[in-house]
Amino acid sequence: MSLISWFKNRLFCDLAIDLGTANTLVYLKGRGIIVQEPSMVVVNKQTGKLEAVGKRAKEMLGKTPASLLAIKPLKDGAIADFELAERMLDFFIKKSTSNRSFLIRPRIVIGIPSGITQVEKRAVKDVVIRAKASGVYLVEQSVAAAVGLDLPISDPTGNIIVDIGGGTTDIAIISLNGIVFSHFIRTAGNEMDEAIIQYLKKKYNLLIGERSAEQVKMQIGSAYPLDEPITMEIKGRDLREGIPKAFIIDDQELREALEDVVSSIVNAIKFALEKTPPEISADIIDRGIILTGGGSLLKNMDKRIREETQLLVFINDDPLTTVVLGAGKMLDDLGLLKKMAMI
């Protein structure tokens, strides 16, 4: 490595972050995605020390002794615990830069839901600045996703992006480097997990944890009937007898459990389509709806939306990374970043 290259690597360390309710991803300029971990920490209740962050913290969820507490610092796309969010983000930033020292503190582009309040935006900015950023740009997650997918957002053509995350579903209609209409609801992947927990508790008197609910959702959850039925054994605690028990359930039961959440997401998309200007509606007929975010991976989510909207629906190859990749691309295009950044 030349001396100039070494100096530049030490001088600059710009980052893009997708600070999600379920997962946090960090993109280091010139290196790509460095961190992709759950947005979770485990805290020692007596000392306040962080015992685990990210993947290790999620592995401990539901299995910690009384002295430890597993916490998600973000809820429904907003910061629920300011101090822990700052400590978690600081941990991820240090991990992404390999704890190296830099002569200039990094500029950070961070993706957030479109509908959060000014107070919530301020909280995100404060957390990032306190985590050693020199400047912070907030961009809507759906916009960042559009950039990450290389959609022609600068053209006079309408594109609709639906980002189904862990805490929120963010919908944006974009044209000419601007947002024509945006809509978001605090209903997404986490609500699917909770719906499964409540369904099993009500129907089978079976109590399962968050991790188990997420595994069930990923393995047999669906938004529309599957080509071949599938089943799964679910293990938990029988609430009547108080002992461990297992039940076999099928994909049809899981669709029933998830119906209210899936319907809320579909209805939010329909609402956005109703508010779309006629000329852009014509573009959407040709171009279809783009799904991204972890919630779009629910089996047949695209088929359900296609059935109810009669529009083409597409899911990109890696919906979990589109937001952070788009935010990362904006680091290389300051003009676009300034146009798309939220005030």
C-alpha positions as CSV (number, residue, x, y, z in Angstrom):
1,M,0.0,0.0,0.0
2,S,1.4,3.5,-0.9
3,L,1.8,6.1,1.7
4,I,-1.0,8.2,0.1
5,S,-3.4,5.3,0.3
6,W,-2.4,4.5,3.9
7,F,-2.9,8.2,4.8
8,K,-6.4,8.3,3.1
9,N,-7.4,5.1,4.9
10,R,-6.4,6.7,8.2
11,L,-7.9,10.1,7.4
12,F,-11.4,9.1,6.2
13,C,-13.8,6.5,7.6
14,D,-17.3,7.3,6.2
15,L,-20.0,4.9,7.2
16,A,-23.6,4.0,6.1
17,I,-25.9,2.4,8.7
18,D,-29.2,0.7,8.5
19,L,-30.3,1.1,12.1
20,G,-33.2,-1.4,12.1
21,T,-35.5,-2.6,14.8
22,A,-34.5,-6.2,14.2
23,N,-31.0,-5.8,12.6
24,T,-28.2,-3.2,12.3
25,L,-26.0,-3.2,9.2
26,V,-22.9,-1.1,8.8
27,Y,-21.2,-0.3,5.5
28,L,-17.6,1.1,5.5
29,K,-16.8,3.2,2.4
30,G,-14.4,1.3,0.2
31,R,-14.9,-2.0,2.1
32,G,-18.6,-2.8,1.8
33,I,-20.8,-4.3,4.5
34,I,-18.7,-5.0,7.6
35,V,-21.4,-5.5,10.3
36,Q,-24.8,-7.3,9.9
37,E,-26.1,-8.2,13.4
38,P,-29.3,-8.2,15.5
39,S,-30.1,-4.9,17.2
40,M,-29.9,-6.4,20.7
41,V,-27.8,-6.2,23.8
42,V,-27.6,-8.1,27.1
43,V,-27.0,-6.0,30.2
44,N,-25.8,-7.0,33.7
45,K,-28.6,-5.5,35.9
46,Q,-26.3,-5.0,38.8
47,T,-23.3,-3.4,37.1
48,G,-24.8,-2.0,33.9
49,K,-22.1,-3.7,31.9
50,L,-22.8,-4.9,28.4
51,E,-22.3,-8.6,28.5
52,A,-23.2,-9.2,24.8
53,V,-24.1,-7.3,21.7
54,G,-25.6,-8.4,18.4
55,K,-25.5,-12.1,17.4
56,R,-24.3,-13.3,20.8
57,A,-27.0,-11.3,22.6
58,K,-29.7,-12.8,20.4
59,E,-28.4,-16.3,21.2
60,M,-28.9,-15.5,24.8
61,L,-32.5,-14.3,24.4
62,G,-34.8,-16.2,26.7
63,K,-32.0,-18.1,28.3
64,T,-30.4,-15.5,30.6
65,P,-30.1,-15.8,34.4
66,A,-31.9,-13.3,36.6
67,S,-28.8,-11.0,36.8
68,L,-28.8,-10.5,33.0
69,L,-31.4,-8.7,30.8
70,A,-31.8,-9.0,27.0
71,I,-33.0,-5.7,25.6
72,K,-33.8,-4.4,22.1
73,P,-32.9,-0.7,22.2
74,L,-35.2,0.1,19.2
75,K,-38.9,-0.5,19.0
76,D,-41.1,0.1,15.9
77,G,-38.4,2.0,14.1
78,A,-37.7,4.4,16.9
79,I,-35.2,4.5,19.8
80,A,-36.7,3.0,22.9
81,D,-33.6,3.1,25.1
82,F,-31.3,6.1,24.3
83,E,-28.3,5.0,26.3
84,L,-28.3,1.4,25.2
85,A,-28.8,2.4,21.6
86,E,-25.8,4.6,21.8
87,R,-23.6,1.9,23.4
88,M,-24.8,-0.7,20.9
89,L,-24.1,1.6,17.9
90,D,-20.7,2.6,19.3
91,F,-19.8,-1.1,19.6
92,F,-20.8,-1.7,15.9
93,I,-18.9,1.3,14.7
94,K,-15.8,0.2,16.5
95,K,-16.2,-3.3,15.1
96,S,-16.6,-2.0,11.6
97,T,-13.5,0.1,11.8
98,S,-11.5,-2.6,13.6
99,N,-11.0,-0.2,16.5
100,R,-8.6,1.8,14.4
101,S,-8.1,5.5,15.2
102,F,-8.9,8.1,12.4
103,L,-7.8,11.6,12.0
104,I,-11.3,12.8,11.1
105,R,-14.4,11.5,12.7
106,P,-16.7,9.8,10.2
107,R,-19.6,11.1,8.3
108,I,-22.5,8.8,8.7
109,V,-25.5,8.2,6.4
110,I,-28.3,6.4,8.3
111,G,-31.5,4.9,7.0
112,I,-34.6,5.5,9.1
113,P,-38.4,5.0,8.5
114,S,-40.2,7.8,6.7
115,G,-42.9,8.5,9.2
116,I,-41.1,8.9,12.5
117,T,-41.5,12.1,14.4
118,Q,-39.1,15.0,14.6
119,V,-38.4,14.0,18.2
120,E,-37.5,10.5,17.0
121,K,-35.3,11.9,14.2
122,R,-33.5,14.1,16.7
123,A,-32.9,11.1,19.0
124,V,-31.4,9.1,16.1
125,K,-29.1,12.1,15.2
126,D,-28.0,12.6,18.8
127,V,-27.2,8.9,19.3
128,V,-25.1,8.8,16.1
129,I,-23.3,12.0,17.0
130,R,-22.5,10.8,20.5
131,A,-21.2,7.6,18.9
132,K,-18.4,9.8,17.4
133,A,-19.8,11.0,14.1
134,S,-18.7,14.3,12.6
135,G,-21.8,14.7,10.6
136,V,-25.1,12.8,10.2
137,Y,-27.4,12.5,7.2
138,L,-30.8,10.9,7.6
139,V,-32.3,9.2,4.6
140,E,-35.6,7.4,4.3
141,Q,-35.1,3.6,4.2
142,S,-37.3,3.2,1.1
143,V,-35.3,5.8,-0.7
144,A,-32.0,4.2,0.3
145,A,-33.4,0.9,-0.9
146,A,-34.2,2.4,-4.3
147,V,-30.7,3.6,-4.7
148,G,-29.4,0.2,-3.5
149,L,-31.4,-1.4,-6.2
150,D,-30.1,1.0,-8.9
151,L,-33.6,2.1,-9.8
152,P,-33.8,5.2,-12.1
153,I,-35.0,7.5,-9.4
154,S,-33.7,10.6,-11.2
155,D,-35.8,9.9,-14.3
156,P,-39.4,11.2,-14.7
157,T,-40.7,7.7,-14.0
158,G,-42.5,6.6,-10.9
159,N,-41.2,3.7,-8.7
160,I,-42.9,2.3,-5.7
161,I,-40.7,0.7,-3.0
162,V,-42.1,-1.3,0.0
163,D,-39.6,-1.9,2.7
164,I,-41.0,-4.4,5.3
165,G,-38.6,-4.4,8.2
166,G,-38.7,-5.6,11.7
167,G,-40.6,-2.7,13.3
168,T,-42.1,-0.8,10.4
169,T,-43.3,-1.1,6.9
170,D,-42.2,1.9,4.8
171,I,-43.8,2.6,1.4
172,A,-42.5,5.3,-0.9
173,I,-43.3,6.5,-4.4
174,I,-40.2,8.1,-5.9
175,S,-39.7,10.2,-9.1
176,L,-37.1,12.8,-10.1
177,N,-35.0,12.4,-7.0
178,G,-38.0,13.1,-4.8
179,I,-40.6,11.4,-2.8
180,V,-44.0,11.9,-4.4
181,F,-45.8,10.1,-1.6
182,S,-44.8,8.1,1.4
183,H,-46.6,6.1,4.0
184,F,-45.5,3.9,6.9
185,I,-47.1,1.8,9.6
186,R,-45.5,0.4,12.7
187,T,-46.5,-3.2,11.7
188,A,-43.9,-5.6,10.3
189,G,-41.8,-8.6,11.1
190,N,-41.8,-8.2,14.9
191,E,-45.6,-8.1,14.9
192,M,-45.7,-11.3,12.9
193,D,-43.6,-13.0,15.7
194,E,-45.9,-11.7,18.4
195,A,-49.0,-12.8,16.4
196,I,-47.6,-16.4,16.3
197,I,-46.9,-16.3,20.1
198,Q,-50.5,-15.2,20.8
199,Y,-52.1,-17.6,18.4
200,L,-50.3,-20.6,19.9
201,K,-51.1,-19.4,23.4
202,K,-54.8,-19.1,22.6
203,K,-55.3,-22.2,20.5
204,Y,-52.9,-24.7,22.2
205,N,-52.2,-23.1,25.5
206,L,-48.6,-23.3,24.4
207,L,-46.1,-20.6,25.4
208,I,-43.1,-20.1,23.1
209,G,-40.4,-17.4,23.1
210,E,-39.5,-14.7,20.5
211,R,-36.7,-16.7,19.0
212,S,-38.9,-19.8,18.5
213,A,-41.7,-17.6,17.0
214,E,-39.2,-16.2,14.5
215,Q,-38.0,-19.7,13.5
216,V,-41.6,-20.8,13.0
217,K,-42.3,-17.8,10.9
218,M,-39.2,-18.4,8.7
219,Q,-39.8,-22.1,8.3
220,I,-43.6,-22.4,7.7
221,G,-45.0,-18.9,7.8
222,S,-46.7,-17.7,4.6
223,A,-48.9,-14.9,3.3
224,Y,-50.7,-17.0,0.6
225,P,-51.3,-20.7,0.2
226,L,-48.3,-22.8,-0.7
227,D,-48.0,-25.2,-3.5
228,E,-47.3,-28.0,-1.1
229,P,-48.5,-28.1,2.6
230,I,-45.7,-28.1,5.2
231,T,-45.7,-28.9,8.9
232,M,-43.4,-28.2,11.9
233,E,-43.0,-29.4,15.4
234,I,-43.2,-26.6,17.9
235,K,-41.9,-26.9,21.4
236,G,-42.8,-24.8,24.4
237,R,-44.4,-24.8,27.8
238,D,-48.0,-26.0,28.4
239,L,-49.7,-23.2,30.3
240,R,-52.3,-25.6,31.9
241,E,-49.9,-28.3,33.1
242,G,-46.8,-26.2,33.4
243,I,-44.6,-28.8,31.6
244,P,-42.7,-28.8,28.3
245,K,-44.8,-29.9,25.4
246,A,-44.7,-30.2,21.6
247,F,-47.3,-29.7,18.9
248,I,-47.4,-30.2,15.2
249,I,-48.8,-27.3,13.2
250,D,-49.1,-26.6,9.5
251,D,-48.7,-23.7,7.2
252,Q,-52.5,-23.1,7.0
253,E,-52.6,-22.4,10.8
254,L,-49.6,-20.1,10.5
255,R,-51.4,-18.1,7.8
256,E,-54.4,-17.8,10.1
257,A,-52.1,-16.5,12.9
258,L,-50.4,-14.0,10.6
259,E,-53.5,-12.8,8.7
260,D,-54.1,-9.6,10.6
261,V,-50.5,-8.4,10.3
262,V,-50.3,-9.4,6.6
263,S,-53.6,-7.7,5.9
264,S,-52.4,-4.5,7.6
265,I,-49.3,-4.4,5.3
266,V,-51.4,-5.1,2.2
267,N,-53.9,-2.4,3.1
268,A,-51.1,0.1,3.7
269,I,-49.8,-0.6,0.1
270,K,-53.3,-0.2,-1.3
271,F,-53.6,3.1,0.5
272,A,-50.4,4.4,-1.0
273,L,-51.5,3.3,-4.4
274,E,-54.8,5.2,-3.9
275,K,-52.8,8.4,-3.2
276,T,-50.6,8.0,-6.3
277,P,-51.0,10.6,-9.1
278,P,-52.5,9.1,-12.3
279,E,-49.4,9.5,-14.4
280,I,-47.3,7.6,-11.9
281,S,-50.0,5.0,-11.6
282,A,-49.4,4.3,-15.3
283,D,-45.7,3.8,-14.6
284,I,-46.4,1.5,-11.7
285,I,-48.6,-0.7,-14.0
286,D,-45.5,-1.2,-16.2
287,R,-42.8,-1.3,-13.5
288,G,-44.6,-3.1,-10.7
289,I,-44.0,-3.0,-6.9
290,I,-40.6,-3.6,-5.5
291,L,-40.4,-5.4,-2.1
292,T,-37.4,-5.3,0.2
293,G,-36.6,-5.8,3.9
294,G,-36.6,-8.9,5.9
295,G,-40.4,-9.1,6.1
296,S,-40.6,-9.5,2.3
297,L,-39.0,-13.0,2.8
298,L,-42.3,-14.3,4.3
299,K,-43.2,-17.1,1.9
300,N,-45.6,-15.9,-0.9
301,M,-45.8,-12.3,0.3
302,D,-45.3,-11.2,-3.3
303,K,-48.1,-13.5,-4.5
304,R,-50.5,-12.1,-1.8
305,I,-49.7,-8.5,-2.8
306,R,-50.0,-9.4,-6.5
307,E,-53.4,-11.1,-5.9
308,E,-54.8,-8.0,-4.1
309,T,-53.4,-5.3,-6.3
310,Q,-53.3,-7.0,-9.7
311,L,-49.8,-5.5,-10.2
312,L,-46.4,-7.1,-10.9
313,V,-44.5,-7.6,-7.6
314,F,-40.7,-8.2,-7.4
315,I,-38.4,-9.2,-4.6
316,N,-34.7,-8.5,-5.0
317,D,-32.1,-11.2,-4.4
318,D,-30.9,-9.9,-1.0
319,P,-33.6,-7.7,0.6
320,L,-31.8,-7.5,3.9
321,T,-29.0,-5.4,2.5
322,T,-30.6,-3.0,0.0
323,V,-31.0,-0.1,2.5
324,V,-27.4,-0.1,3.7
325,L,-26.0,-0.6,0.2
326,G,-28.1,2.4,-1.1
327,A,-26.9,4.5,1.9
328,G,-23.4,3.4,1.1
329,K,-23.7,4.5,-2.6
330,M,-24.9,7.9,-1.4
331,L,-21.5,8.4,0.3
332,D,-20.0,8.5,-3.2
333,D,-22.6,11.0,-4.5
334,L,-22.8,14.0,-2.1
335,G,-25.1,15.8,-4.5
336,L,-27.7,13.0,-4.4
337,L,-27.3,12.6,-0.6
338,K,-28.0,16.3,0.0
339,K,-31.1,16.1,-2.2
340,M,-32.5,13.0,-0.5
341,A,-31.5,13.7,3.1
342,M,-34.3,14.4,5.5
343,I,-34.3,17.7,7.3
